[in-house]
């Protein structure tokens, strides 16, 4: 650095950096559980080895292959055990598929357990032999799954909400939640739950399984270069991979990530990673599934629609829109019922009633609840052949059009000579599915809600298709039929209904359309599916603001004791500041206010002072750190002169205090680097009056975003959402010094709670910012570079 003077005598400084004076990337940080990572610093970390990119892509591709194999393994085992409860297929494997034994086995070759054990088949054997065996095996499977979920609580439910939080930056005990033990327990639990016949799907939890596999291989393959930003980049691709193998829909998996997961990275980066992994995983999944079936690749063994027609008429848009509206209504009612049935008070009441009824210890309340749920599900499903199918097999049957002649050597569970009876069965199945899925999804078992929603929607759509077909016959419109097909095809209505109901529960649109297109292969039905999805989205947005996953995050995460609570941020909610999957009306409810209306005033903020009112000791400061639930503290000069000097994390300060725990009564002085001139005199005066003391040099973060109390709140929320900020120090707009004087503090948990309540507490405030002209507020927001 050199100094010189201009012709007018004004001093100037010139700085010429050398190659070795470039700023070093920030060191790797350790984050406490339930805290958010520092995205800017994590993204600056550079790999230490030259083969980093090769190892990264080797891990990604290898993990995708394993996910495909794991998904096929789960599907085959779950289907086999589910069908094993009903009997066995006693014919060579070349005449039926191992992927769906019960639904593909010729009718004369499928033997129930009463036929295998005693050689009889009548109503008496069905009630007194087959039903008890069916119940016993279902209870054993569900009981084992309950035991596993109690032993490993991380495997419970779907996993998609937690993955969404992790991808957005939350450190949700990643080493355990995405570890090897969790993976093994999750796979075992999924197989048992699906096999038991409960109304839970494996498709959503496959995202959790996929993320576990990717995270484990990333730790092994990348090693020391695995920083938190890279982990979340890879987990986004893992999410797409899980959805891709769940529905055999690689493009749908890519779009699922773009629609559902908030990301710090640009979309094209996520798209390319997701595209590669989803493609590789689906190829490996399809190959192993075809091999296990004992035949060449056949789409019927995965998901397929065999339409009786490939066209539709404009008049059918009326029932298509009705299906879409029904899907939106279904999503709203299902979410409300699921939340009510999942509340701890209601669940504990059910468990206590079962405990009193059976006169056992309270410890077995959860087990009794699962046993009762399995028994009710089995009793409601056993009467009809179609209701005993696994959800996957039943969906395939709904997506398949009826043949002109029913073969005598094959089972046909949907088609029959009496359309009225079939329609009643479909409505019965959809009704029991709605209530059973709403209750079961709130349980402690691993399982998702995507497949139940698809099945309920497909059943409703198939029912409406039968009604439309009857209406066509009543109006004598057989002229639109050919020798092999009719334009009104119930199977096509099933596909459209499934898409509408899936949108109703998730609020996703593009990925749902593409997933259904990839499942069915019906190019000509893309437009009807889009119309139904659009109607479902509009009607659902009108009735509720969040999908099932965001509702779970808002109502349950970090608010209930389903997982042992962490001390940091305990009870403060999720901290998600994102509007991606919320309805567009949420932001419109934000009143036109300044950030001062929501900030925590500096008097109420837990700060760390360089000049405290009472000198710190090691013991007093450690006690203060241990007693707070906040993940860090703003560092200010003093209570009387709150000059903002940075931000120190709780873990960093606690680590430095632990190095001095042998002297708990020692007086300590806190120091920060590059102290402003205005603060030097005050700190020197304070230190002079202490006598003996020890010094702790704080590692402080300097904010990249400065905002004063007159800044528009909507602009601050946009900054949190788009820049992935964790906190903002609010400065005094009336202070004209060279330094920033703190008047308040806002973190992501404050804003997340406002979004959760639709900004209800802000209406009626009277503290607007000065003007809507941002140019006149040059000092309201400043980006530091």
Secondary structure as the mmCIF struct_conf table of DSSP 4:
data_model
#
loop_
_struct_conf.conf_type_id
_struct_conf.id
_struct_conf.beg_label_comp_id
_struct_conf.beg_label_asym_id
_struct_conf.beg_label_seq_id
_struct_conf.end_label_comp_id
_struct_conf.end_label_asym_id
_struct_conf.end_label_seq_id
STRN STRN1 UNK A 2 UNK A 5
TURN_TY1_P TURN_TY1_P1 UNK A 7 UNK A 8
STRN STRN2 UNK A 11 UNK A 14
HELX_RH_3T_P HELX_RH_3T_P1 UNK A 19 UNK A 21
BEND BEND1 UNK A 22 UNK A 22
HELX_LH_PP_P HELX_LH_PP_P1 UNK A 23 UNK A 28
TURN_TY1_P TURN_TY1_P2 UNK A 33 UNK A 34
STRN STRN3 UNK A 36 UNK A 36
HELX_RH_AL_P HELX_RH_AL_P1 UNK A 39 UNK A 44
BEND BEND2 UNK A 48 UNK A 49
TURN_TY1_P TURN_TY1_P3 UNK A 50 UNK A 51
HELX_RH_AL_P HELX_RH_AL_P2 UNK A 52 UNK A 84
TURN_TY1_P TURN_TY1_P4 UNK A 85 UNK A 86
STRN STRN4 UNK A 87 UNK A 89
BEND BEND3 UNK A 91 UNK A 91
HELX_RH_3T_P HELX_RH_3T_P2 UNK A 93 UNK A 95
BEND BEND4 UNK A 96 UNK A 96
TURN_TY1_P TURN_TY1_P5 UNK A 98 UNK A 99
BEND BEND5 UNK A 100 UNK A 100
HELX_RH_AL_P HELX_RH_AL_P3 UNK A 101 UNK A 104
BEND BEND6 UNK A 105 UNK A 105
TURN_TY1_P TURN_TY1_P6 UNK A 107 UNK A 109
STRN STRN5 UNK A 110 UNK A 112
HELX_RH_AL_P HELX_RH_AL_P4 UNK A 113 UNK A 118
BEND BEND7 UNK A 119 UNK A 119
BEND BEND8 UNK A 122 UNK A 122
HELX_RH_AL_P HELX_RH_AL_P5 UNK A 123 UNK A 125
HELX_RH_PI_P HELX_RH_PI_P1 UNK A 126 UNK A 130
HELX_RH_AL_P HELX_RH_AL_P6 UNK A 131 UNK A 151
HELX_RH_3T_P HELX_RH_3T_P3 UNK A 153 UNK A 155
STRN STRN6 UNK A 157 UNK A 157
HELX_RH_AL_P HELX_RH_AL_P7 UNK A 160 UNK A 167
TURN_TY1_P TURN_TY1_P7 UNK A 168 UNK A 169
STRN STRN7 UNK A 170 UNK A 170
HELX_RH_AL_P HELX_RH_AL_P8 UNK A 174 UNK A 177
TURN_TY1_P TURN_TY1_P8 UNK A 178 UNK A 178
BEND BEND9 UNK A 179 UNK A 179
HELX_RH_AL_P HELX_RH_AL_P9 UNK A 180 UNK A 196
TURN_TY1_P TURN_TY1_P9 UNK A 197 UNK A 197
BEND BEND10 UNK A 199 UNK A 199
STRN STRN8 UNK A 201 UNK A 201
BEND BEND11 UNK A 202 UNK A 202
TURN_TY1_P TURN_TY1_P10 UNK A 203 UNK A 204
HELX_RH_AL_P HELX_RH_AL_P10 UNK A 205 UNK A 222
HELX_RH_3T_P HELX_RH_3T_P4 UNK A 223 UNK A 225
HELX_RH_AL_P HELX_RH_AL_P11 UNK A 228 UNK A 247
TURN_TY1_P TURN_TY1_P11 UNK A 248 UNK A 248
HELX_RH_AL_P HELX_RH_AL_P12 UNK A 250 UNK A 260
BEND BEND12 UNK A 264 UNK A 265
HELX_RH_AL_P HELX_RH_AL_P13 UNK A 267 UNK A 292
TURN_TY1_P TURN_TY1_P12 UNK A 293 UNK A 294
BEND BEND13 UNK A 295 UNK A 296
HELX_RH_3T_P HELX_RH_3T_P5 UNK A 299 UNK A 301
BEND BEND14 UNK A 302 UNK A 302
STRN STRN9 UNK A 306 UNK A 306
BEND BEND15 UNK A 308 UNK A 308
BEND BEND16 UNK A 310 UNK A 310
HELX_RH_3T_P HELX_RH_3T_P6 UNK A 314 UNK A 316
HELX_RH_AL_P HELX_RH_AL_P14 UNK A 317 UNK A 342
BEND BEND17 UNK A 343 UNK A 343
HELX_RH_AL_P HELX_RH_AL_P15 UNK A 344 UNK A 358
TURN_TY1_P TURN_TY1_P13 UNK A 359 UNK A 359
HELX_RH_3T_P HELX_RH_3T_P7 UNK A 362 UNK A 364
HELX_RH_AL_P HELX_RH_AL_P16 UNK A 365 UNK A 382
TURN_TY1_P TURN_TY1_P14 UNK A 383 UNK A 383
BEND BEND18 UNK A 384 UNK A 384
TURN_TY1_P TURN_TY1_P15 UNK A 385 UNK A 385
HELX_RH_3T_P HELX_RH_3T_P8 UNK A 386 UNK A 388
BEND BEND19 UNK A 389 UNK A 389
HELX_RH_AL_P HELX_RH_AL_P17 UNK A 391 UNK A 398
TURN_TY1_P TURN_TY1_P16 UNK A 399 UNK A 399
STRN STRN10 UNK A 400 UNK A 400
HELX_LH_PP_P HELX_LH_PP_P2 UNK A 401 UNK A 403
BEND BEND20 UNK A 404 UNK A 405
TURN_TY1_P TURN_TY1_P17 UNK A 408 UNK A 409
BEND BEND21 UNK A 410 UNK A 410
BEND BEND22 UNK A 413 UNK A 414
BEND BEND23 UNK A 417 UNK A 417
HELX_RH_AL_P HELX_RH_AL_P18 UNK A 419 UNK A 440
TURN_TY1_P TURN_TY1_P18 UNK A 441 UNK A 442
BEND BEND24 UNK A 443 UNK A 445
STRN STRN11 UNK A 446 UNK A 446
STRN STRN12 UNK A 448 UNK A 448
BEND BEND25 UNK A 449 UNK A 449
HELX_RH_AL_P HELX_RH_AL_P19 UNK A 450 UNK A 474
TURN_TY1_P TURN_TY1_P19 UNK A 475 UNK A 476
HELX_RH_3T_P HELX_RH_3T_P9 UNK A 478 UNK A 480
BEND BEND26 UNK A 483 UNK A 484
BEND BEND27 UNK A 487 UNK A 487
HELX_RH_AL_P HELX_RH_AL_P20 UNK A 490 UNK A 506
HELX_RH_AL_P HELX_RH_AL_P21 UNK A 510 UNK A 520
HELX_RH_3T_P HELX_RH_3T_P10 UNK A 523 UNK A 525
HELX_RH_AL_P HELX_RH_AL_P22 UNK A 526 UNK A 543
BEND BEND28 UNK A 545 UNK A 546
HELX_RH_AL_P HELX_RH_AL_P23 UNK A 548 UNK A 555
TURN_TY1_P TURN_TY1_P20 UNK A 556 UNK A 559
BEND BEND29 UNK A 560 UNK A 563
HELX_LH_PP_P HELX_LH_PP_P3 UNK A 564 UNK A 566
BEND BEND30 UNK A 567 UNK A 567
TURN_TY1_P TURN_TY1_P21 UNK A 568 UNK A 571
BEND BEND31 UNK A 572 UNK A 572
TURN_TY1_P TURN_TY1_P22 UNK A 580 UNK A 581
BEND BEND32 UNK A 582 UNK A 582
TURN_TY1_P TURN_TY1_P23 UNK A 584 UNK A 584
HELX_RH_AL_P HELX_RH_AL_P24 UNK A 585 UNK A 588
TURN_TY1_P TURN_TY1_P24 UNK A 589 UNK A 589
BEND BEND33 UNK A 590 UNK A 590
BEND BEND34 UNK A 592 UNK A 592
STRN STRN13 UNK A 594 UNK A 594
HELX_RH_3T_P HELX_RH_3T_P11 UNK A 595 UNK A 597
TURN_TY1_P TURN_TY1_P25 UNK A 598 UNK A 598
BEND BEND35 UNK A 599 UNK A 599
STRN STRN14 UNK A 600 UNK A 601
HELX_RH_3T_P HELX_RH_3T_P12 UNK A 602 UNK A 604
BEND BEND36 UNK A 605 UNK A 605
STRN STRN15 UNK A 607 UNK A 609
BEND BEND37 UNK A 610 UNK A 611
BEND BEND38 UNK A 613 UNK A 614
STRN STRN16 UNK A 616 UNK A 617
HELX_RH_AL_P HELX_RH_AL_P25 UNK A 618 UNK A 627
BEND BEND39 UNK A 630 UNK A 631
STRN STRN17 UNK A 632 UNK A 636
BEND BEND40 UNK A 637 UNK A 637
BEND BEND41 UNK A 639 UNK A 641
STRN STRN18 UNK A 643 UNK A 643
STRN STRN19 UNK A 644 UNK A 649
HELX_RH_AL_P HELX_RH_AL_P26 UNK A 650 UNK A 658
TURN_TY1_P TURN_TY1_P26 UNK A 659 UNK A 662
TURN_TY1_P TURN_TY1_P27 UNK A 664 UNK A 665
STRN STRN20 UNK A 667 UNK A 671
BEND BEND42 UNK A 673 UNK A 674
HELX_RH_AL_P HELX_RH_AL_P27 UNK A 677 UNK A 688
TURN_TY1_P TURN_TY1_P28 UNK A 689 UNK A 690
BEND BEND43 UNK A 692 UNK A 692
STRN STRN21 UNK A 694 UNK A 697
STRN STRN22 UNK A 701 UNK A 701
HELX_LH_PP_P HELX_LH_PP_P4 UNK A 702 UNK A 703
BEND BEND44 UNK A 704 UNK A 704
STRN STRN23 UNK A 705 UNK A 708
TURN_TY1_P TURN_TY1_P29 UNK A 709 UNK A 710
BEND BEND45 UNK A 711 UNK A 711
STRN STRN24 UNK A 712 UNK A 712
HELX_RH_AL_P HELX_RH_AL_P28 UNK A 713 UNK A 723
TURN_TY1_P TURN_TY1_P30 UNK A 724 UNK A 724
BEND BEND46 UNK A 726 UNK A 726
STRN STRN25 UNK A 727 UNK A 731
TURN_TY1_P TURN_TY1_P31 UNK A 733 UNK A 734
BEND BEND47 UNK A 737 UNK A 739
HELX_LH_PP_P HELX_LH_PP_P5 UNK A 740 UNK A 740
STRN STRN26 UNK A 741 UNK A 741
STRN STRN27 UNK A 742 UNK A 747
HELX_RH_AL_P HELX_RH_AL_P29 UNK A 748 UNK A 756
TURN_TY1_P TURN_TY1_P32 UNK A 757 UNK A 759
HELX_RH_3T_P HELX_RH_3T_P13 UNK A 760 UNK A 762
TURN_TY1_P TURN_TY1_P33 UNK A 763 UNK A 764
BEND BEND48 UNK A 770 UNK A 770
BEND BEND49 UNK A 772 UNK A 772
HELX_RH_3T_P HELX_RH_3T_P14 UNK A 774 UNK A 777
TURN_TY1_P TURN_TY1_P34 UNK A 778 UNK A 780
STRN STRN28 UNK A 781 UNK A 783
#
